Amino acid sequence: MVRRIRAAVASTASGARVLGGLGGFAGLVELPKLKNPVLAAATDGVGTKVLVAEALGRFSGVGIDLVAMSVNDLITTGARPLLFLDYLAAGRLEPEKAAALVEGVAEGCRRSGCVLLGGETAEMPGLYQNGQFDLAGFAVGVVEKEKIIDPAQVQAGDAIIGLASSGIHSNGFSLVRKILEVNKISYVDELPGLGPVGELLLEPTVIYTGRAAALAAACKVRAMAHITGGGLPGNLARVIPDGLTAHINLSSWQVPPLFTELARLGNVAAEEMRRTFNMGIGYVAIVPPGCEKKALAAAPGSLTIGRIEAGAARVEFINGE
């Protein structure tokens, strides 16, 4: 497995000063030359999406998901990703499967612009059955202290810019699997007009590194939020100061039909859907009103989904133009 992944891991080191090679007890990378560097770190897993990957025997996509979940959190601070480490646990090491997973992680690192500095693979037959596995990882980034994005700067009148998701990303899969189970729908079945269920569910999480950096370069960004478990209400609320409300205009974007179909199949209320899934918006930036046009031009596929106003509630949803 190590022989197979060596080239994939090495391909992530472009632009980073990595010292040493694969196989040591620790990885070493030089910090970039900054005046006052601050390290940022984030960690996450892929959740029960791994069960879908297991069932279909397709593993590289969840490796991309693993990187995305940590890196997308990390960049909300204004940091740029520097390195990533992964942890793979299984009942029995299957070299081809493990290599495919790590190659997916390497692809996620290339998309993020960070180095896959190392990782750990553990066999635990007493904890996992043969065929079962789990993934976790963490990212470390660096930011100039004066360029840290501080949500305390959010003000009334600011524009809320949304970036589209690629689908479910890596949250809400326990509910998705229950909906499919109740409706006796398998991963190889097709949802009319949408495609095979497994293909839809395994679509990798978007990595927003490039567009987040472009937004920060184009204008003053007050805050950023990665829309994961908890949806827009749970995650956007984390960057809204006391006394302000994020008014989200539900008519400002088209909810992808996959979410609409899941709500129908599971008889899931709209409020619960918004608390569980990203509903088509995977990342959010809050910018001053005078920067709105520059922000939209800097991040292809972005759109204004709301405004910051005075109020007691952190997040409110409205319908209207």
HELIX and SHEET records of a PDB file:
HELIX    1   1 VAL A    2  ALA A   10  1                                   9    
HELIX    2   2 SER A   11  ALA A   13  5                                   3    
HELIX    3   3 LYS A   49  LEU A   56  1                                   8    
HELIX    4   4 SER A   60  LEU A   74  1                                  15    
HELIX    5   5 ILE A   75  THR A   77  5                                   3    
HELIX    6   6 PRO A   95  SER A  112  1                                  18    
HELIX    7   7 LYS A  145  LYS A  147  5                                   3    
HELIX    8   8 PRO A  151  GLN A  153  5                                   3    
HELIX    9   9 PHE A  173  VAL A  182  1                                  10    
HELIX   10  10 VAL A  197  LEU A  201  1                                   5    
HELIX   11  11 THR A  209  ALA A  218  1                                  10    
HELIX   12  12 GLY A  231  LEU A  236  1                                   6    
HELIX   13  13 ALA A  237  VAL A  239  5                                   3    
HELIX   14  14 LEU A  250  SER A  252  5                                   3    
HELIX   15  15 PRO A  257  GLY A  266  1                                  10    
HELIX   16  16 ALA A  270  THR A  276  1                                   7    
HELIX   17  17 PRO A  289  CYS A  291  5                                   3    
HELIX   18  18 GLU A  292  ALA A  298  1                                   7    
SHEET    1   A 2 VAL A  18  LEU A  19  0                                        
SHEET    2   A 2 LEU A  28  VAL A  29 -1                                        
SHEET    1   B 4 PRO A  37  GLY A  45  0                                        
SHEET    2   B 4 PHE A 133  GLU A 144 -1                                        
SHEET    3   B 4 ARG A  80  ALA A  90 -1                                        
SHEET    4   B 4 VAL A 115  GLU A 123  1                                        
SHEET    1   C 6 ALA A 223  HIS A 226  0                                        
SHEET    2   C 6 ILE A 281  VAL A 287 -1                                        
SHEET    3   C 6 ALA A 159  ALA A 164 -1                                        
SHEET    4   C 6 SER A 302  ALA A 310 -1                                        
SHEET    5   C 6 LEU A 244  ASN A 249 -1                                        
SHEET    6   C 6 VAL A 315  ILE A 318  1                                        
SHEET    1   D 2 GLU A 190  LEU A 191  0                                        
SHEET    2   D 2 GLY A 195  PRO A 196 -1                                        
END                                                                             
